[in-house]
Amino acid sequence: MTDRCRARPLAITLLSTLVLAASPATAQTDTTEAIVETMRTLAGKQKARPSGAKGQCVVGTFTPTADAKALSKSIVFDKPSRVVARFSVGGGNPKVADATKTVNRGFSFRIDGGGKGQTEFVMINAPINFVKSPEQMLAFLQARLPGADGKPDPEKIKAFADANPETTLQGKYLASKPVPASWAGLSYWGIHGYTVANAAGATQLVKFRMVPVGGETGLTDDEAKAKPADFLVDELKSRIEAKTAAFDMVAIMGRAGDEKTNATQQWVDEDKRPTVKLGTLAITALEKNETCDGAIFDPLTLADGIAGPDDPLFTARLPAYAISIGQRN
């Protein structure tokens, strides 16, 4: 084993320790640890990620537009930057069929900002989240834990959904859409509201969305049934070869009174809001999965000019990811 291989698990352990030590409240830390442990239990205690276990690492380039600087002074909007990204199929099963309709698709990416300031996003193919707080997430997961017979209790799940109807909205959204035909043929949302600031100090509430340059693509139920279990990587490879795997990053404009801390809700008329194109992210090659598996995509890592929300669901991501990667390694 090389020194580099020995160093990585140590670094991950230190990251987990430092993040947890810096947590503002013991109760929040306990909730975060319980969330990760419950997700791992539901996923069968595998070494894979407890969420988005199946995926593919890729690399690419983000090229900003001139309009981006009017909104944000962030270094990532200065010039083209290298991108490391990972597409995923939701859930903790690394062998889930690619055509599964009931789980979301994820797109996480790191823009290196020319080496002067990274910015990272974790996005999904729905404009809303399935829970609004860490406590609600833990309860959602615990309602699905298997009983003595090794199976979840449908009555317990129904009772939780009846008491927390907002937790059903993301599932209903996904069910209303066709089965995704491609990772690169979907829109992805950051779901949270961010605040951007330009060089003059003007601020603007926004939501980030990645829009596929070639449009959205889906499968009929019959087409989905005919697909092999692992078709998404080959489909993505063909798009990369054709240079058609690309997304426009847009900022959806917020306004006074918009919800800032409940990710289960869209803004009023959000789909009709003005948007600003911030740049284009082109996927240029598949990358070995070890590149993405050896680190986390931390949405709290934001270059100056972009700020995340003061939302416990958002801020809990870093300690949760740190715990998860520490356990995987």
QUIPEJO-V768875 format. One record per residue. N is the residue number from 1. RES is the residue in one letter. BURIAL is b if it has 16 or more other ideal C-beta (glycine too) atoms within 10 Angstrom, else e. D_LAST is the distance of its C-alpha to the last C-alpha in Angstrom with 2 decimals. Layout:
((N RES BURIAL D_LAST) (N RES BURIAL D_LAST))
This chain:
((1 M e 14.49) (2 T e 15.55) (3 D e 15.48) (4 R e 13.75) (5 C e 10.75) (6 R e 10.84) (7 A e 11.40) (8 R e 8.60) (9 P e 6.00) (10 L e 9.43) (11 A e 10.48) (12 I b 7.89) (13 T e 8.86) (14 L e 12.37) (15 L b 12.35) (16 S b 11.65) (17 T e 14.29) (18 L e 16.74) (19 V b 16.70) (20 L b 17.33) (21 A e 19.91) (22 A e 21.64) (23 S b 22.00) (24 P e 25.76) (25 A e 26.13) (26 T e 24.66) (27 A e 25.65) (28 Q b 23.73) (29 T b 20.56) (30 D e 21.13) (31 T b 21.75) (32 T b 18.60) (33 E b 16.48) (34 A b 18.72) (35 I b 18.37) (36 V b 14.61) (37 E b 15.09) (38 T b 18.13) (39 M b 16.61) (40 R b 13.92) (41 T b 16.95) (42 L b 18.99) (43 A b 16.46) (44 G e 16.39) (45 K e 13.11) (46 Q e 11.41) (47 K e 7.86) (48 A b 9.53) (49 R b 10.53) (50 P b 13.05) (51 S b 15.54) (52 G b 16.44) (53 A b 14.20) (54 K b 16.65) (55 G b 17.37) (56 Q b 18.30) (57 C b 17.64) (58 V b 20.99) (59 V b 22.81) (60 G b 26.21) (61 T b 28.71) (62 F b 29.92) (63 T e 33.66) (64 P b 35.18) (65 T b 38.71) (66 A e 41.48) (67 D e 41.57) (68 A b 38.06) (69 K b 39.24) (70 A b 41.95) (71 L b 39.32) (72 S b 36.57) (73 K b 36.53) (74 S b 32.81) (75 I b 32.08) (76 V b 30.45) (77 F b 33.97) (78 D b 35.60) (79 K e 34.91) (80 P e 32.75) (81 S b 29.06) (82 R e 26.12) (83 V b 23.77) (84 V b 20.23) (85 A b 19.88) (86 R b 18.28) (87 F b 20.43) (88 S b 19.28) (89 V b 20.92) (90 G b 20.52) (91 G b 19.12) (92 G b 16.15) (93 N b 17.56) (94 P b 16.19) (95 K e 19.58) (96 V b 21.84) (97 A b 25.05) (98 D b 25.48) (99 A b 28.89) (100 T b 27.81) (101 K e 29.95) (102 T e 28.69) (103 V b 25.33) (104 N b 25.05) (105 R b 23.88) (106 G b 21.74) (107 F b 22.05) (108 S b 19.82) (109 F b 20.88) (110 R b 20.94) (111 I b 24.40) (112 D b 24.32) (113 G b 27.89) (114 G e 29.03) (115 G e 26.58) (116 K e 28.41) (117 G b 26.49) (118 Q b 23.73) (119 T b 24.15) (120 E b 21.61) (121 F b 22.47) (122 V b 20.95) (123 M b 23.80) (124 I b 24.88) (125 N b 27.98) (126 A b 29.86) (127 P b 31.68) (128 I b 30.69) (129 N b 27.77) (130 F b 27.90) (131 V b 27.85) (132 K b 29.28) (133 S b 27.37) (134 P b 24.20) (135 E b 26.47) (136 Q b 27.82) (137 M b 24.43) (138 L b 23.49) (139 A b 26.90) (140 F b 26.61) (141 L b 23.44) (142 Q e 24.89) (143 A b 28.03) (144 R e 26.16) (145 L e 24.64) (146 P e 26.22) (147 G e 29.14) (148 A e 30.40) (149 D e 31.16) (150 G e 27.57) (151 K e 28.71) (152 P e 28.75) (153 D e 32.15) (154 P e 33.94) (155 E e 36.30) (156 K e 33.63) (157 I e 32.06) (158 K e 35.59) (159 A e 36.51) (160 F b 33.55) (161 A e 34.42) (162 D e 38.07) (163 A e 37.30) (164 N b 34.89) (165 P e 36.45) (166 E b 34.58) (167 T b 31.36) (168 T e 33.13) (169 L b 34.03) (170 Q b 30.99) (171 G e 31.18) (172 K e 34.90) (173 Y b 34.37) (174 L b 32.01) (175 A e 34.43) (176 S e 37.29) (177 K e 35.80) (178 P e 35.74) (179 V b 32.64) (180 P b 30.97) (181 A b 32.09) (182 S b 29.73) (183 W b 26.80) (184 A b 29.22) (185 G b 32.09) (186 L b 30.95) (187 S b 31.41) (188 Y b 28.45) (189 W b 28.92) (190 G b 27.18) (191 I b 28.88) (192 H b 29.18) (193 G b 32.14) (194 Y b 31.58) (195 T b 34.22) (196 V b 35.05) (197 A b 37.42) (198 N b 39.56) (199 A e 41.07) (200 A e 44.11) (201 G e 42.09) (202 A e 42.75) (203 T e 40.02) (204 Q b 39.38) (205 L b 37.29) (206 V b 35.57) (207 K b 33.14) (208 F b 31.29) (209 R b 31.59) (210 M b 30.69) (211 V b 33.62) (212 P b 33.52) (213 V e 36.19) (214 G e 37.37) (215 G e 37.61) (216 E e 35.84) (217 T e 35.76) (218 G e 35.50) (219 L b 36.22) (220 T e 38.81) (221 D e 37.76) (222 D e 39.41) (223 E e 37.70) (224 A b 34.31) (225 K e 35.08) (226 A e 35.97) (227 K b 32.73) (228 P e 30.17) (229 A e 26.86) (230 D e 25.04) (231 F b 27.76) (232 L b 26.17) (233 V b 24.51) (234 D e 27.84) (235 E b 29.78) (236 L b 27.78) (237 K e 28.25) (238 S e 31.98) (239 R b 32.17) (240 I b 30.47) (241 E e 33.00) (242 A e 35.77) (243 K e 34.52) (244 T b 34.66) (245 A b 31.07) (246 A b 31.73) (247 F b 31.86) (248 D b 34.16) (249 M b 32.63) (250 V b 35.23) (251 A b 35.73) (252 I b 37.47) (253 M b 39.94) (254 G b 39.80) (255 R e 42.86) (256 A e 44.01) (257 G e 43.18) (258 D b 40.15) (259 E b 37.43) (260 K b 34.57) (261 T e 32.37) (262 N b 32.60) (263 A b 30.43) (264 T b 31.98) (265 Q b 35.20) (266 Q b 36.37) (267 W b 38.94) (268 V e 42.54) (269 D e 43.47) (270 E b 40.11) (271 D e 40.55) (272 K e 43.91) (273 R b 42.95) (274 P e 43.55) (275 T e 40.59) (276 V b 40.01) (277 K e 38.30) (278 L b 35.87) (279 G b 34.79) (280 T b 33.52) (281 L b 30.02) (282 A b 30.33) (283 I b 27.52) (284 T e 28.32) (285 A e 25.78) (286 L e 22.81) (287 E b 19.71) (288 K e 16.94) (289 N e 14.18) (290 E e 11.58) (291 T e 13.57) (292 C b 12.89) (293 D b 9.32) (294 G b 8.38) (295 A b 10.22) (296 I b 11.96) (297 F b 15.62) (298 D b 17.23) (299 P b 20.80) (300 L e 21.83) (301 T b 21.73) (302 L b 25.36) (303 A b 27.78) (304 D e 31.05) (305 G b 33.35) (306 I b 30.94) (307 A e 30.08) (308 G b 28.20) (309 P b 29.84) (310 D e 30.04) (311 D b 28.56) (312 P b 26.14) (313 L b 24.59) (314 F b 23.89) (315 T b 22.80) (316 A b 20.41) (317 R b 18.18) (318 L b 16.46) (319 P b 15.47) (320 A b 14.48) (321 Y b 12.21) (322 A b 10.76) (323 I b 10.17) (324 S b 8.75) (325 I b 6.13) (326 G b 5.38) (327 Q b 5.48) (328 R b 3.78) (329 N e 0.00))
